[in-house]
Amino acid sequence: MDTSKIIYSINIEDVQNVAEEELGRKLNNKELKIIEDKIGDCIDWYESILFTITNNGIKK
């Protein structure tokens, strides 16, 4: 398998959908840049991957 293949991604539409639902408006370019720069710090990738592995019967 191609190890550089992207398994999951979040796009601007995803971010704007959440902003509209939670804030009642779309984010501006400055706010989107903040999200772009910081979102990786907010997602615990290791735990997300481990949770998915263990909850789908994948064994050693």
N, CA, C and O atoms as a Tripos MOL2 file, in Angstrom:
@<TRIPOS>MOLECULE
protein
  240   239    60     0     0
PROTEIN
NO_CHARGES

@<TRIPOS>ATOM
      1 N           0.8470   -1.1850    0.0000 N.3       1 MET1
      2 CA          0.0000    0.0000    0.0000 C.3       1 MET1
      3 C           0.8860    1.2400    0.0000 C.2       1 MET1
      4 O           1.9620    1.2460    0.5970 O.2       1 MET1
      5 N           0.4270    2.2770   -0.6690 N.am      2 ASP2
      6 CA          1.1350    3.5530   -0.7300 C.3       2 ASP2
      7 C           1.1050    4.2080    0.6500 C.2       2 ASP2
      8 O           0.0460    4.6390    1.1050 O.2       2 ASP2
      9 N           2.2510    4.2870    1.3150 N.am      3 THR3
     10 CA          2.3030    4.8270    2.6780 C.3       3 THR3
     11 C           2.0630    6.3340    2.7470 C.2       3 THR3
     12 O           1.8640    6.8740    3.8350 O.2       3 THR3
     13 N           2.0770    7.0160    1.6100 N.am      4 SER4
     14 CA          1.8030    8.4560    1.6190 C.3       4 SER4
     15 C           0.3270    8.7700    1.3500 C.2       4 SER4
     16 O          -0.0670    9.9360    1.3230 O.2       4 SER4
     17 N          -0.4810    7.7340    1.1530 N.am      5 LYS5
     18 CA         -1.9130    7.9330    0.8930 C.3       5 LYS5
     19 C          -2.5760    8.6000    2.0990 C.2       5 LYS5
     20 O          -2.3600    8.1850    3.2370 O.2       5 LYS5
     21 N          -3.3720    9.6180    1.8520 N.am      6 ILE6
     22 CA         -4.1040   10.3040    2.9180 C.3       6 ILE6
     23 C          -5.3340    9.4760    3.2660 C.2       6 ILE6
     24 O          -6.1230    9.1280    2.3880 O.2       6 ILE6
     25 N          -5.4960    9.1630    4.5470 N.am      7 ILE7
     26 CA         -6.6160    8.3560    5.0190 C.3       7 ILE7
     27 C          -7.8060    9.2260    5.3870 C.2       7 ILE7
     28 O          -8.9510    8.8370    5.1560 O.2       7 ILE7
     29 N          -7.5540   10.3860    5.9510 N.am      8 TYR8
     30 CA         -8.6370   11.2670    6.3850 C.3       8 TYR8
     31 C          -8.1680   12.7060    6.2770 C.2       8 TYR8
     32 O          -7.0080   13.0110    6.5570 O.2       8 TYR8
     33 N          -9.0540   13.5760    5.8780 N.am      9 SER9
     34 CA         -8.7020   14.9960    5.8140 C.3       9 SER9
     35 C          -9.9190   15.8460    6.1510 C.2       9 SER9
     36 O         -11.0620   15.3940    6.0750 O.2       9 SER9
     37 N          -9.6440   17.0710    6.5200 N.am     10 ILE10
     38 CA        -10.6890   18.0510    6.8230 C.3      10 ILE10
     39 C         -10.4970   19.2040    5.8460 C.2      10 ILE10
     40 O          -9.3890   19.7170    5.6920 O.2      10 ILE10
     41 N         -11.5720   19.6050    5.1920 N.am     11 ASN11
     42 CA        -11.4430   20.6980    4.2280 C.3      11 ASN11
     43 C         -12.1640   21.9560    4.7330 C.2      11 ASN11
     44 O         -12.8140   21.9410    5.7780 O.2      11 ASN11
     45 N         -12.0320   23.0230    3.9750 N.am     12 ILE12
     46 CA        -12.6360   24.3080    4.3440 C.3      12 ILE12
     47 C         -14.1450   24.1800    4.5070 C.2      12 ILE12
     48 O         -14.7240   24.7690    5.4180 O.2      12 ILE12
     49 N         -14.7760   23.4200    3.6360 N.am     13 GLU13
     50 CA        -16.2270   23.2330    3.7460 C.3      13 GLU13
     51 C         -16.6000   22.6190    5.0930 C.2      13 GLU13
     52 O         -17.5800   23.0320    5.7120 O.2      13 GLU13
     53 N         -15.8190   21.6290    5.5510 N.am     14 ASP14
     54 CA        -16.0760   21.0210    6.8610 C.3      14 ASP14
     55 C         -15.9940   22.0740    7.9690 C.2      14 ASP14
     56 O         -16.8600   22.1410    8.8410 O.2      14 ASP14
     57 N         -14.9560   22.8830    7.9220 N.am     15 VAL15
     58 CA        -14.7530   23.9280    8.9310 C.3      15 VAL15
     59 C         -15.8900   24.9500    8.8740 C.2      15 VAL15
     60 O         -16.4270   25.3440    9.9100 O.2      15 VAL15
     61 N         -16.2470   25.3710    7.6850 N.am     16 GLN16
     62 CA        -17.3150   26.3670    7.5380 C.3      16 GLN16
     63 C         -18.6640   25.8110    7.9870 C.2      16 GLN16
     64 O         -19.4700   26.5450    8.5580 O.2      16 GLN16
     65 N         -18.9190   24.5380    7.7420 N.am     17 ASN17
     66 CA        -20.1700   23.9270    8.2090 C.3      17 ASN17
     67 C         -20.2670   23.9740    9.7300 C.2      17 ASN17
     68 O         -21.3230   24.2880   10.2790 O.2      17 ASN17
     69 N         -19.1660   23.6620   10.4100 N.am     18 VAL18
     70 CA        -19.1570   23.7190   11.8750 C.3      18 VAL18
     71 C         -19.3220   25.1630   12.3400 C.2      18 VAL18
     72 O         -20.0880   25.4280   13.2670 O.2      18 VAL18
     73 N         -18.6190   26.0920   11.7120 N.am     19 ALA19
     74 CA        -18.7250   27.5080   12.0930 C.3      19 ALA19
     75 C         -20.1560   28.0120   11.9340 C.2      19 ALA19
     76 O         -20.6780   28.6930   12.8160 O.2      19 ALA19
     77 N         -20.7800   27.6830   10.8240 N.am     20 GLU20
     78 CA        -22.1620   28.1340   10.6090 C.3      20 GLU20
     79 C         -23.1090   27.5250   11.6360 C.2      20 GLU20
     80 O         -24.0140   28.1990   12.1280 O.2      20 GLU20
     81 N         -22.9030   26.2600   11.9580 N.am     21 GLU21
     82 CA        -23.7620   25.5790   12.9410 C.3      21 GLU21
     83 C         -23.5620   26.1540   14.3480 C.2      21 GLU21
     84 O         -24.5280   26.3690   15.0800 O.2      21 GLU21
     85 N         -22.3150   26.3980   14.7130 N.am     22 GLU22
     86 CA        -21.9970   26.8210   16.0800 C.3      22 GLU22
     87 C         -21.9970   28.3380   16.2750 C.2      22 GLU22
     88 O         -22.3540   28.8250   17.3480 O.2      22 GLU22
     89 N         -21.6010   29.0810   15.2510 N.am     23 LEU23
     90 CA        -21.4890   30.5400   15.3740 C.3      23 LEU23
     91 C         -22.5690   31.2940   14.6080 C.2      23 LEU23
     92 O         -22.7770   32.4890   14.8200 O.2      23 LEU23
     93 N         -23.2470   30.5880   13.7230 N.am     24 GLY24
     94 CA        -24.2570   31.2340   12.9010 C.3      24 GLY24
     95 C         -23.6870   32.0440   11.7480 C.2      24 GLY24
     96 O         -24.3850   32.8740   11.1660 O.2      24 GLY24
     97 N         -22.4200   31.8100   11.4140 N.am     25 ARG25
     98 CA        -21.7770   32.5340   10.3150 C.3      25 ARG25
     99 C         -20.5690   31.7470    9.8210 C.2      25 ARG25
    100 O         -20.0870   30.8240   10.4780 O.2      25 ARG25
    101 N         -20.1010   32.1390    8.6540 N.am     26 LYS26
    102 CA        -18.8700   31.5660    8.1150 C.3      26 LYS26
    103 C         -17.6670   32.2970    8.7020 C.2      26 LYS26
    104 O         -17.7760   33.4470    9.1280 O.2      26 LYS26
    105 N         -16.5390   31.6320    8.7210 N.am     27 LEU27
    106 CA        -15.2940   32.2500    9.1670 C.3      27 LEU27
    107 C         -14.6880   33.0600    8.0310 C.2      27 LEU27
    108 O         -14.8610   32.7360    6.8560 O.2      27 LEU27
    109 N         -13.9770   34.1150    8.3990 N.am     28 ASN28
    110 CA        -13.2700   34.8960    7.3890 C.3      28 ASN28
    111 C         -11.8900   34.2740    7.1490 C.2      28 ASN28
    112 O         -11.5130   33.3160    7.8240 O.2      28 ASN28
    113 N         -11.1490   34.8150    6.1990 N.am     29 ASN29
    114 CA         -9.8480   34.2410    5.8390 C.3      29 ASN29
    115 C          -8.8650   34.2150    7.0040 C.2      29 ASN29
    116 O          -8.1150   33.2520    7.1610 O.2      29 ASN29
    117 N          -8.8630   35.2590    7.8180 N.am     30 LYS30
    118 CA         -7.9650   35.3110    8.9780 C.3      30 LYS30
    119 C          -8.3200   34.2030    9.9710 C.2      30 LYS30
    120 O          -7.4340   33.5300   10.4990 O.2      30 LYS30
    121 N          -9.6000   34.0210   10.2180 N.am     31 GLU31
    122 CA        -10.0510   32.9740   11.1410 C.3      31 GLU31
    123 C          -9.7640   31.5820   10.5770 C.2      31 GLU31
    124 O          -9.3780   30.6790   11.3190 O.2      31 GLU31
    125 N          -9.9500   31.4080    9.2800 N.am     32 LEU32
    126 CA         -9.6370   30.1190    8.6530 C.3      32 LEU32
    127 C          -8.1520   29.7970    8.7720 C.2      32 LEU32
    128 O          -7.7850   28.6400    8.9770 O.2      32 LEU32
    129 N          -7.3040   30.7990    8.6460 N.am     33 LYS33
    130 CA         -5.8580   30.5990    8.7850 C.3      33 LYS33
    131 C          -5.5170   30.1340   10.1980 C.2      33 LYS33
    132 O          -4.6510   29.2770   10.3770 O.2      33 LYS33
    133 N          -6.1850   30.6870   11.1910 N.am     34 ILE34
    134 CA         -5.9770   30.2530   12.5780 C.3      34 ILE34
    135 C          -6.3360   28.7800   12.7150 C.2      34 ILE34
    136 O          -5.5820   28.0040   13.3010 O.2      34 ILE34
    137 N          -7.4880   28.3990   12.1720 N.am     35 ILE35
    138 CA         -7.9090   26.9980   12.2240 C.3      35 ILE35
    139 C          -6.8790   26.1210   11.5240 C.2      35 ILE35
    140 O          -6.4730   25.0860   12.0530 O.2      35 ILE35
    141 N          -6.4650   26.5340   10.3440 N.am     36 GLU36
    142 CA         -5.4800   25.7710    9.5720 C.3      36 GLU36
    143 C          -4.1890   25.5590   10.3640 C.2      36 GLU36
    144 O          -3.6300   24.4620   10.3610 O.2      36 GLU36
    145 N          -3.7240   26.5940   11.0310 N.am     37 ASP37
    146 CA         -2.4680   26.5250   11.7760 C.3      37 ASP37
    147 C          -2.5790   25.7260   13.0690 C.2      37 ASP37
    148 O          -1.5940   25.1320   13.5060 O.2      37 ASP37
    149 N          -3.7520   25.6990   13.6900 N.am     38 LYS38
    150 CA         -3.8890   25.1440   15.0390 C.3      38 LYS38
    151 C          -4.6330   23.8170   15.1380 C.2      38 LYS38
    152 O          -4.5050   23.1340   16.1540 O.2      38 LYS38
    153 N          -5.4020   23.4250   14.1300 N.am     39 ILE39
    154 CA         -6.2750   22.2620   14.2840 C.3      39 ILE39
    155 C          -5.4900   20.9740   14.5640 C.2      39 ILE39
    156 O          -5.9570   20.1050   15.3010 O.2      39 ILE39
    157 N          -4.3160   20.8610   13.9820 N.am     40 GLY40
    158 CA         -3.5000   19.6730   14.2270 C.3      40 GLY40
    159 C          -3.1030   19.5230   15.6850 C.2      40 GLY40
    160 O          -2.8950   18.4070   16.1610 O.2      40 GLY40
    161 N          -2.9960   20.6380   16.4000 N.am     41 ASP41
    162 CA         -2.6550   20.6060   17.8230 C.3      41 ASP41
    163 C          -3.8260   20.1460   18.6820 C.2      41 ASP41
    164 O          -3.6370   19.7500   19.8320 O.2      41 ASP41
    165 N          -5.0290   20.1960   18.1300 N.am     42 CYS42
    166 CA         -6.2380   19.8800   18.8880 C.3      42 CYS42
    167 C          -6.7160   18.4460   18.6990 C.2      42 CYS42
    168 O          -7.5630   17.9610   19.4500 O.2      42 CYS42
    169 N          -6.1780   17.7810   17.7090 N.am     43 ILE43
    170 CA         -6.6240   16.4210   17.4120 C.3      43 ILE43
    171 C          -5.5700   15.4440   17.9130 C.2      43 ILE43
    172 O          -4.4110   15.5100   17.5030 O.2      43 ILE43
    173 N          -5.9670   14.5510   18.7880 N.am     44 ASP44
    174 CA         -5.0580   13.5330   19.3050 C.3      44 ASP44
    175 C          -5.0270   12.3730   18.3070 C.2      44 ASP44
    176 O          -5.7780   11.4060   18.4300 O.2      44 ASP44
    177 N          -4.1360   12.4960   17.3100 N.am     45 TRP45
    178 CA         -4.0800   11.5170   16.2250 C.3      45 TRP45
    179 C          -3.7700   10.1230   16.7330 C.2      45 TRP45
    180 O          -4.3860    9.1550   16.2870 O.2      45 TRP45
    181 N          -2.8170   10.0000   17.6660 N.am     46 TYR46
    182 CA         -2.4260    8.6860   18.1750 C.3      46 TYR46
    183 C          -3.6160    7.9860   18.8090 C.2      46 TYR46
    184 O          -3.9050    6.8330   18.4900 O.2      46 TYR46
    185 N          -4.3040    8.6760   19.7000 N.am     47 GLU47
    186 CA         -5.4600    8.0730   20.3760 C.3      47 GLU47
    187 C          -6.5900    7.7660   19.4050 C.2      47 GLU47
    188 O          -7.2800    6.7600   19.5690 O.2      47 GLU47
    189 N          -6.7920    8.5980   18.4090 N.am     48 SER48
    190 CA         -7.8260    8.3400   17.3990 C.3      48 SER48
    191 C          -7.5200    7.0680   16.6250 C.2      48 SER48
    192 O          -8.4090    6.2530   16.3770 O.2      48 SER48
    193 N          -6.2630    6.9020   16.2440 N.am     49 ILE49
    194 CA         -5.8620    5.6980   15.5160 C.3      49 ILE49
    195 C          -5.9640    4.4790   16.4160 C.2      49 ILE49
    196 O          -6.5040    3.4520   16.0040 O.2      49 ILE49
    197 N          -5.4520    4.5760   17.6450 N.am     50 LEU50
    198 CA         -5.5100    3.4540   18.5770 C.3      50 LEU50
    199 C          -6.9490    3.0590   18.8800 C.2      50 LEU50
    200 O          -7.2670    1.8700   18.9030 O.2      50 LEU50
    201 N          -7.8160    4.0200   19.1110 N.am     51 PHE51
    202 CA         -9.2290    3.7550   19.3760 C.3      51 PHE51
    203 C          -9.8550    2.9900   18.2160 C.2      51 PHE51
    204 O         -10.5820    2.0190   18.4240 O.2      51 PHE51
    205 N          -9.5710    3.4260   17.0110 N.am     52 THR52
    206 CA        -10.1280    2.7720   15.8300 C.3      52 THR52
    207 C          -9.5990    1.3520   15.6890 C.2      52 THR52
    208 O         -10.3530    0.4420   15.3450 O.2      52 THR52
    209 N          -8.3260    1.1580   15.9490 N.am     53 ILE53
    210 CA         -7.7450   -0.1860   15.8900 C.3      53 ILE53
    211 C          -8.4120   -1.1000   16.9060 C.2      53 ILE53
    212 O          -8.8820   -2.1830   16.5580 O.2      53 ILE53
    213 N          -8.4530   -0.6690   18.1560 N.am     54 THR54
    214 CA         -8.9540   -1.5430   19.2210 C.3      54 THR54
    215 C         -10.4540   -1.7720   19.1530 C.2      54 THR54
    216 O         -10.9340   -2.8080   19.6140 O.2      54 THR54
    217 N         -11.2010   -0.8410   18.5950 N.am     55 ASN55
    218 CA        -12.6530   -0.9940   18.5260 C.3      55 ASN55
    219 C         -13.1340   -1.6600   17.2450 C.2      55 ASN55
    220 O         -14.3360   -1.7370   16.9880 O.2      55 ASN55
    221 N         -12.2000   -2.1340   16.4550 N.am     56 ASN56
    222 CA        -12.5720   -2.8250   15.2250 C.3      56 ASN56
    223 C         -11.9520   -4.2100   15.1380 C.2      56 ASN56
    224 O         -11.8030   -4.7780   14.0550 O.2      56 ASN56
    225 N         -11.5930   -4.7410   16.3000 N.am     57 GLY57
    226 CA        -11.1430   -6.1230   16.3810 C.3      57 GLY57
    227 C          -9.7880   -6.4070   15.7680 C.2      57 GLY57
    228 O          -9.4740   -7.5620   15.4840 O.2      57 GLY57
    229 N          -8.9770   -5.3820   15.5580 N.am     58 ILE58
    230 CA         -7.6480   -5.6010   14.9920 C.3      58 ILE58
    231 C          -6.7290   -6.0430   16.1270 C.2      58 ILE58
    232 O          -6.6040   -5.3560   17.1410 O.2      58 ILE58
    233 N          -6.0910   -7.1910   15.9460 N.am     59 LYS59
    234 CA         -5.2500   -7.7960   16.9940 C.3      59 LYS59
    235 C          -3.7930   -7.8340   16.5610 C.2      59 LYS59
    236 O          -3.4700   -7.6580   15.3870 O.2      59 LYS59
    237 N          -2.9140   -8.0720   17.5450 N.am     60 LYS60
    238 CA         -1.4780   -8.2350   17.2690 C.3      60 LYS60
    239 C          -1.2440   -9.4400   16.4000 C.2      60 LYS60
    240 O          -0.1000   -9.7420   16.0590 O.2      60 LYS60
@<TRIPOS>BOND
     1     1     2 1
     2     2     3 1
     3     3     4 2
     4     3     5 am
     5     5     6 1
     6     6     7 1
     7     7     8 2
     8     7     9 am
     9     9    10 1
    10    10    11 1
    11    11    12 2
    12    11    13 am
    13    13    14 1
    14    14    15 1
    15    15    16 2
    16    15    17 am
    17    17    18 1
    18    18    19 1
    19    19    20 2
    20    19    21 am
    21    21    22 1
    22    22    23 1
    23    23    24 2
    24    23    25 am
    25    25    26 1
    26    26    27 1
    27    27    28 2
    28    27    29 am
    29    29    30 1
    30    30    31 1
    31    31    32 2
    32    31    33 am
    33    33    34 1
    34    34    35 1
    35    35    36 2
    36    35    37 am
    37    37    38 1
    38    38    39 1
    39    39    40 2
    40    39    41 am
    41    41    42 1
    42    42    43 1
    43    43    44 2
    44    43    45 am
    45    45    46 1
    46    46    47 1
    47    47    48 2
    48    47    49 am
    49    49    50 1
    50    50    51 1
    51    51    52 2
    52    51    53 am
    53    53    54 1
    54    54    55 1
    55    55    56 2
    56    55    57 am
    57    57    58 1
    58    58    59 1
    59    59    60 2
    60    59    61 am
    61    61    62 1
    62    62    63 1
    63    63    64 2
    64    63    65 am
    65    65    66 1
    66    66    67 1
    67    67    68 2
    68    67    69 am
    69    69    70 1
    70    70    71 1
    71    71    72 2
    72    71    73 am
    73    73    74 1
    74    74    75 1
    75    75    76 2
    76    75    77 am
    77    77    78 1
    78    78    79 1
    79    79    80 2
    80    79    81 am
    81    81    82 1
    82    82    83 1
    83    83    84 2
    84    83    85 am
    85    85    86 1
    86    86    87 1
    87    87    88 2
    88    87    89 am
    89    89    90 1
    90    90    91 1
    91    91    92 2
    92    91    93 am
    93    93    94 1
    94    94    95 1
    95    95    96 2
    96    95    97 am
    97    97    98 1
    98    98    99 1
    99    99   100 2
   100    99   101 am
   101   101   102 1
   102   102   103 1
   103   103   104 2
   104   103   105 am
   105   105   106 1
   106   106   107 1
   107   107   108 2
   108   107   109 am
   109   109   110 1
   110   110   111 1
   111   111   112 2
   112   111   113 am
   113   113   114 1
   114   114   115 1
   115   115   116 2
   116   115   117 am
   117   117   118 1
   118   118   119 1
   119   119   120 2
   120   119   121 am
   121   121   122 1
   122   122   123 1
   123   123   124 2
   124   123   125 am
   125   125   126 1
   126   126   127 1
   127   127   128 2
   128   127   129 am
   129   129   130 1
   130   130   131 1
   131   131   132 2
   132   131   133 am
   133   133   134 1
   134   134   135 1
   135   135   136 2
   136   135   137 am
   137   137   138 1
   138   138   139 1
   139   139   140 2
   140   139   141 am
   141   141   142 1
   142   142   143 1
   143   143   144 2
   144   143   145 am
   145   145   146 1
   146   146   147 1
   147   147   148 2
   148   147   149 am
   149   149   150 1
   150   150   151 1
   151   151   152 2
   152   151   153 am
   153   153   154 1
   154   154   155 1
   155   155   156 2
   156   155   157 am
   157   157   158 1
   158   158   159 1
   159   159   160 2
   160   159   161 am
   161   161   162 1
   162   162   163 1
   163   163   164 2
   164   163   165 am
   165   165   166 1
   166   166   167 1
   167   167   168 2
   168   167   169 am
   169   169   170 1
   170   170   171 1
   171   171   172 2
   172   171   173 am
   173   173   174 1
   174   174   175 1
   175   175   176 2
   176   175   177 am
   177   177   178 1
   178   178   179 1
   179   179   180 2
   180   179   181 am
   181   181   182 1
   182   182   183 1
   183   183   184 2
   184   183   185 am
   185   185   186 1
   186   186   187 1
   187   187   188 2
   188   187   189 am
   189   189   190 1
   190   190   191 1
   191   191   192 2
   192   191   193 am
   193   193   194 1
   194   194   195 1
   195   195   196 2
   196   195   197 am
   197   197   198 1
   198   198   199 1
   199   199   200 2
   200   199   201 am
   201   201   202 1
   202   202   203 1
   203   203   204 2
   204   203   205 am
   205   205   206 1
   206   206   207 1
   207   207   208 2
   208   207   209 am
   209   209   210 1
   210   210   211 1
   211   211   212 2
   212   211   213 am
   213   213   214 1
   214   214   215 1
   215   215   216 2
   216   215   217 am
   217   217   218 1
   218   218   219 1
   219   219   220 2
   220   219   221 am
   221   221   222 1
   222   222   223 1
   223   223   224 2
   224   223   225 am
   225   225   226 1
   226   226   227 1
   227   227   228 2
   228   227   229 am
   229   229   230 1
   230   230   231 1
   231   231   232 2
   232   231   233 am
   233   233   234 1
   234   234   235 1
   235   235   236 2
   236   235   237 am
   237   237   238 1
   238   238   239 1
   239   239   240 2
@<TRIPOS>SUBSTRUCTURE
     1 MET1         2 RESIDUE 1 A MET
     2 ASP2         6 RESIDUE 1 A ASP
     3 THR3        10 RESIDUE 1 A THR
     4 SER4        14 RESIDUE 1 A SER
     5 LYS5        18 RESIDUE 1 A LYS
     6 ILE6        22 RESIDUE 1 A ILE
     7 ILE7        26 RESIDUE 1 A ILE
     8 TYR8        30 RESIDUE 1 A TYR
     9 SER9        34 RESIDUE 1 A SER
    10 ILE10       38 RESIDUE 1 A ILE
    11 ASN11       42 RESIDUE 1 A ASN
    12 ILE12       46 RESIDUE 1 A ILE
    13 GLU13       50 RESIDUE 1 A GLU
    14 ASP14       54 RESIDUE 1 A ASP
    15 VAL15       58 RESIDUE 1 A VAL
    16 GLN16       62 RESIDUE 1 A GLN
    17 ASN17       66 RESIDUE 1 A ASN
    18 VAL18       70 RESIDUE 1 A VAL
    19 ALA19       74 RESIDUE 1 A ALA
    20 GLU20       78 RESIDUE 1 A GLU
    21 GLU21       82 RESIDUE 1 A GLU
    22 GLU22       86 RESIDUE 1 A GLU
    23 LEU23       90 RESIDUE 1 A LEU
    24 GLY24       94 RESIDUE 1 A GLY
    25 ARG25       98 RESIDUE 1 A ARG
    26 LYS26      102 RESIDUE 1 A LYS
    27 LEU27      106 RESIDUE 1 A LEU
    28 ASN28      110 RESIDUE 1 A ASN
    29 ASN29      114 RESIDUE 1 A ASN
    30 LYS30      118 RESIDUE 1 A LYS
    31 GLU31      122 RESIDUE 1 A GLU
    32 LEU32      126 RESIDUE 1 A LEU
    33 LYS33      130 RESIDUE 1 A LYS
    34 ILE34      134 RESIDUE 1 A ILE
    35 ILE35      138 RESIDUE 1 A ILE
    36 GLU36      142 RESIDUE 1 A GLU
    37 ASP37      146 RESIDUE 1 A ASP
    38 LYS38      150 RESIDUE 1 A LYS
    39 ILE39      154 RESIDUE 1 A ILE
    40 GLY40      158 RESIDUE 1 A GLY
    41 ASP41      162 RESIDUE 1 A ASP
    42 CYS42      166 RESIDUE 1 A CYS
    43 ILE43      170 RESIDUE 1 A ILE
    44 ASP44      174 RESIDUE 1 A ASP
    45 TRP45      178 RESIDUE 1 A TRP
    46 TYR46      182 RESIDUE 1 A TYR
    47 GLU47      186 RESIDUE 1 A GLU
    48 SER48      190 RESIDUE 1 A SER
    49 ILE49      194 RESIDUE 1 A ILE
    50 LEU50      198 RESIDUE 1 A LEU
    51 PHE51      202 RESIDUE 1 A PHE
    52 THR52      206 RESIDUE 1 A THR
    53 ILE53      210 RESIDUE 1 A ILE
    54 THR54      214 RESIDUE 1 A THR
    55 ASN55      218 RESIDUE 1 A ASN
    56 ASN56      222 RESIDUE 1 A ASN
    57 GLY57      226 RESIDUE 1 A GLY
    58 ILE58      230 RESIDUE 1 A ILE
    59 LYS59      234 RESIDUE 1 A LYS
    60 LYS60      238 RESIDUE 1 A LYS
